[in-house]
């Protein structure tokens, strides 16, 4: 009995994960598609996206929604992204719906993505605006169903959570751990949708759909020009202005491959985690200052039991380790990763701890991404 009591926290987490896996709502498939409506402008900021841009643009052009225009902003790419985009724009299947903007270098104080989006916004004609990342793939009904959410829920901003593509060893091992950490903070989307708590607002920058009047009223991306987590900051500006945000799961209709190697995983999440996490914390200065340095500590709960069992061989450590393994089987299943990778969960957890600590250390000084170096701003008070 004592062993079960000592292992109870790990068993409780397992039961909670099982329960959450069974209830993932709202879902995009619950909304019937709206195949027509106002002109929709899709703005794709693209810096060194030669591996992704063709798939992304072609998938958007295959949408069943009309009318639609696609604006690719080549953000000073050095890998041929701009040339591929021009070729796509000239292809017969584009039917004149694709426009390429060759961007200028961002001014002082701007992050590249926000500056690229603003250049695309400057030529966009649509009443509806969709900001989409170049590493995304859209199914034909993604946009019409997202428009249905915007209209049905009377929302000002709709964001979707896609399926994560993971093909390499490190993607399959590490990415589920990061997503689990993020989802642990987010919880049930129903608690976020239409929130009026500013620091509880989030959006997924890979797909943000909004209407032009609301976007302009909150200050556009210019208002979040110096934030590494521009999607969360933008969502929080909507909430601060009393406007509704709405998130839905959309694994059946959208997928993305964020990173392709361990180097990209480490660099990418190091850029985001430490500077983004405080935005989702209560606006207490001490809490926001400490969080980047403490957010790795829950990883000890996963690494601790198997390591301690190797030393002390106590029954409760066996139970805690088995409960941990079962938890990660559930997480890997939910993220569509091969289940055998769950057997290596202590390694995955250790890598996430390293990334979080690296992010906290580097985030105070600089952010490096796609060949650019930025000086981060502290999270402002709410």
Secondary structure, DSSP 8 states (H G I E B T S, - for coil): -HHHHHTHHHHHHHHHHHHHHH---SBGGGS----EEEEEEEEEEESS-TTTHHHHHHHHHT-S-EEEEEEEEE-S-SSSHHHHHHHHHHSGGGTT-EEEEE-----TT--HHHHHHHHHHTT---SEEEEE-TTEEE-TTHHHHHHHHHHHTT-SEEEEE-EE---SHHHHHHHHHHHHHHHHHH--GGGTTT---GGG----TTEEEEEHHHHHHTTTGGGGTT-TTHHHHHHHHHHHTT--EEEEE-TTTEEE---SSHHHHHHHHHHHHHHHHGGGS-S-HHHHHHHHHHTTTTHHHHHHHHHHHHHH--HHHHHHHHHHHHHHHHHHHHTT--GGGGGGHHHHHHHHHHHHHHHHHHHTT-EEETTEEE--------
